[in-house]
């Protein structure tokens, strides 16, 4: 089992509601905090992705997954 979870926090400065994101910003933050707590309680290793560009975040995740 892989116990690593990557989390992207809701960023109010870029957050928008749309068909896929029906929650408002405050609800998204509450849900994020609930998920962080739940995954932690279940023993998962949490990694919060930094507020950087999509390309940089993808590179960050790939570096963390690199078994070297």
VOKOL-503931 format. One record per residue: z, x, y of N, C-alpha, C in turn; residue in one letter. Coordinates in nm, 4 decimals, always signed. Example, Ala and Ser with C-alpha at 12.3 -4.5 7.8 and 13.67 -1.06 7.14 Angstrom:
        nz        nx        ny       caz       cax       cay        cz        cx        cy  rest
   +0.7800   +1.3190   -0.5690   +0.7800   +1.2300   -0.4500   +0.7800   +1.3200   -0.3300     a
   +0.7080   +1.2850   -0.2250   +0.7140   +1.3670   -0.1060   +0.7870   +1.2900   +0.0030     s
END
This chain:
        nz        nx        ny       caz       cax       cay        cz        cx        cy  rest
   +0.0000   +0.0845   -0.1188   +0.0000   +0.0000   +0.0000   +0.0000   +0.0884   +0.1242     x
   -0.0802   +0.0519   +0.2202   -0.0806   +0.1235   +0.3482   +0.0213   +0.0560   +0.4386     x
   +0.1171   +0.1340   +0.4891   +0.2232   +0.0753   +0.5693   +0.2053   +0.0980   +0.7191     x
   +0.0883   +0.1405   +0.7586   +0.0612   +0.1704   +0.8997   -0.0045   +0.0498   +0.9676     x
   +0.0497   +0.0116   +1.0832   -0.0051   -0.1002   +1.1605   -0.0320   -0.0519   +1.3023     x
   -0.1535   -0.0748   +1.3497   -0.1900   -0.0413   +1.4869   -0.1812   -0.1676   +1.5708     x
   -0.1073   -0.1593   +1.6798   -0.0876   -0.2747   +1.7667   -0.1444   -0.2439   +1.9047     x
   -0.2121   -0.3403   +1.9593   -0.2622   -0.3295   +2.0965   -0.1857   -0.4302   +2.1810     x
   -0.1054   -0.3822   +2.2738   -0.0264   -0.4762   +2.3541   -0.1154   -0.5589   +2.4459     x
   -0.0700   -0.6801   +2.4770   -0.1459   -0.7581   +2.5750   -0.1374   -0.6895   +2.7114     x
   -0.2494   -0.6752   +2.7746   -0.2568   -0.6101   +2.9051   -0.2868   -0.7161   +3.0100     x
   -0.1864   -0.7592   +3.0842   -0.2075   -0.8675   +3.1814   -0.3225   -0.8418   +3.2782     x
   -0.3464   -0.7159   +3.3141   -0.4514   -0.6857   +3.4110   -0.5931   -0.7076   +3.3565     x
   -0.6094   -0.7170   +3.2255   -0.7422   -0.7427   +3.1691   -0.7450   -0.8665   +3.0799     x
   -0.6309   -0.9301   +3.0603   -0.6217   -1.0431   +2.9689   -0.6876   -1.1667   +3.0284     x
   -0.7703   -1.2329   +2.9496   -0.8314   -1.3595   +2.9905   -0.8228   -1.4570   +2.8744     x
   -0.8109   -1.5835   +2.9071   -0.8161   -1.6861   +2.8045   -0.9621   -1.7230   +2.7824     x
   -0.9965   -1.7423   +2.6551   -1.1304   -1.7876   +2.6209   -1.1217   -1.8617   +2.4878     x
   -1.2337   -1.8862   +2.4244   -1.2348   -1.9632   +2.3002   -1.1496   -1.8954   +2.1919     x
   -1.1545   -1.7624   +2.1851   -1.0778   -1.6900   +2.0842   -0.9315   -1.6699   +2.1247     x
   -0.9073   -1.6554   +2.2525   -0.7713   -1.6308   +2.3044   -0.7247   -1.7541   +2.3797     x
   -0.6611   -1.8425   +2.3093   -0.6187   -1.9687   +2.3694   -0.4825   -1.9584   +2.4375     x
   -0.4085   -1.8523   +2.4093   -0.2767   -1.8343   +2.4691   -0.2883   -1.7842   +2.6127     x
   -0.1895   -1.8218   +2.6938   -0.1827   -1.7599   +2.8248   -0.1157   -1.6231   +2.8087     x
   -0.1109   -1.5466   +2.9143   -0.0575   -1.4098   +2.9079   +0.0864   -1.4074   +2.8587     x
   +0.1704   -1.4953   +2.9121   +0.3111   -1.4966   +2.8716   +0.3265   -1.5262   +2.7225     x
   +0.2502   -1.6213   +2.6714   +0.2561   -1.6531   +2.5288   +0.2065   -1.5368   +2.4443     x
   +0.1053   -1.4677   +2.4908   +0.0525   -1.3525   +2.4181   +0.1571   -1.2412   +2.4095     x
   +0.2318   -1.2218   +2.5171   +0.3365   -1.1192   +2.5173   +0.4481   -1.1564   +2.4194     x
   +0.4879   -1.2824   +2.4192   +0.5908   -1.3287   +2.3250   +0.5427   -1.3093   +2.1814     x
   +0.4189   -1.3467   +2.1529   +0.3627   -1.3300   +2.0182   +0.3566   -1.1831   +1.9790     x
   +0.3166   -1.0969   +2.0699   +0.3107   -0.9527   +2.0442   +0.4496   -0.8997   +2.0084     x
   +0.5500   -0.9380   +2.0865   +0.6871   -0.8933   +2.0594   +0.7369   -0.9445   +1.9250     x
   +0.7019   -1.0677   +1.8912   +0.7404   -1.1262   +1.7624   +0.6754   -1.0482   +1.6477     x
   +0.5474   -1.0161   +1.6623   +0.4782   -0.9392   +1.5584   +0.5348   -0.7982   +1.5450     x
   +0.5656   -0.7346   +1.6576   +0.6257   -0.6007   +1.6529   +0.7571   -0.6046   +1.5758     x
   +0.8393   -0.7027   +1.6046   +0.9679   -0.7160   +1.5357   +0.9478   -0.7428   +1.3867     x
   +0.8576   -0.8360   +1.3540   +0.8349   -0.8733   +1.2148   +0.7829   -0.7545   +1.1333     x
   +0.6803   -0.6860   +1.1840   +0.6258   -0.5716   +1.1107   +0.7310   -0.4625   +1.0933     x
   +0.8107   -0.4385   +1.1959   +0.9161   -0.3373   +1.1888   +1.0203   -0.3765   +1.0836     x
   +1.0616   -0.5019   +1.0860   +1.1602   -0.5517   +0.9889   +1.1087   -0.5387   +0.8459     x
   +0.9801   -0.5565   +0.8270   +0.9205   -0.5460   +0.6936   +0.8935   -0.4021   +0.6515     x
   +0.9266   -0.3068   +0.7382   +0.9150   -0.1659   +0.7018   +0.7819   -0.1003   +0.7340     x
   +0.6993   -0.1665   +0.8117   +0.5714   -0.1068   +0.8496   +0.5911   +0.0009   +0.9556     x
   +0.5039   +0.0983   +0.9550   +0.5028   +0.2057   +1.0551   +0.4141   +0.1600   +1.1700     x
   +0.4752   +0.1315   +1.2844   +0.4014   +0.0761   +1.3979   +0.3477   +0.1857   +1.4885     x
   +0.2239   +0.1673   +1.5312   +0.1600   +0.2571   +1.6258   +0.1013   +0.1728   +1.7377     x
   +0.1574   +0.1860   +1.8570   +0.1077   +0.1112   +1.9723   -0.0049   +0.1920   +2.0355     x
   -0.1204   +0.1286   +2.0469   -0.2350   +0.1971   +2.1040   -0.2188   +0.2109   +2.2546     x
   -0.2523   +0.3270   +2.3075   -0.2364   +0.3503   +2.4512   -0.3415   +0.2748   +2.5332     x
   -0.3108   +0.2559   +2.6602   -0.4028   +0.1888   +2.7529   -0.5061   +0.2896   +2.8012     x
   -0.6061   +0.3085   +2.7186   -0.7171   +0.3989   +2.7486   -0.8461   +0.3261   +2.7137     x
   -0.9589   +0.3874   +2.7360   -1.0871   +0.3205   +2.7110   -1.1027   +0.2871   +2.5621     x
   -1.1914   +0.1940   +2.5337   -1.2177   +0.1538   +2.3954   -1.2585   +0.2754   +2.3121     x
   -1.3471   +0.3579   +2.3664   -1.3930   +0.4776   +2.2948   -1.2756   +0.5707   +2.2645     x
   -1.1904   +0.5929   +2.3637   -1.0750   +0.6808   +2.3442   -0.9758   +0.6218   +2.2437     x
   -0.9580   +0.4900   +2.2469   -0.8691   +0.4259   +2.1489   -0.9241   +0.4402   +2.0083     x
   -1.0551   +0.4228   +1.9925   -1.1163   +0.4394   +1.8598   -1.0955   +0.5821   +1.8102     x
   -1.1169   +0.6798   +1.8956   -1.0934   +0.8196   +1.8580   -0.9472   +0.8429   +1.8225     x
   -0.8574   +0.7818   +1.8978   -0.7137   +0.7944   +1.8726   -0.6793   +0.7427   +1.7324     x
   -0.7306   +0.6250   +1.6980   -0.7048   +0.5674   +1.5655   -0.7636   +0.6567   +1.4568     x
   -0.8851   +0.7035   +1.4745   -0.9474   +0.7900   +1.3738   -0.8674   +0.9182   +1.3553     x
   -0.8181   +0.9765   +1.4640   -0.7345   +1.0964   +1.4510   -0.6071   +1.0669   +1.3721     x
   -0.5473   +0.9518   +1.3942   -0.4246   +0.9165   +1.3236   -0.4496   +0.8889   +1.1754     x
   -0.5717   +0.8459   +1.1429   -0.6062   +0.8180   +1.0032   -0.6561   +0.9394   +0.9287     x
   -0.6896   +1.0462   +1.0016   -0.7420   +1.1681   +0.9405   -0.6340   +1.2327   +0.8538     x
   -0.6631   +1.2490   +0.7257   -0.5607   +1.3054   +0.6344   -0.5367   +1.4548   +0.6489     x
   -0.6073   +1.5223   +0.7362   -0.5944   +1.6693   +0.7484   -0.4587   +1.7070   +0.7985     x
END
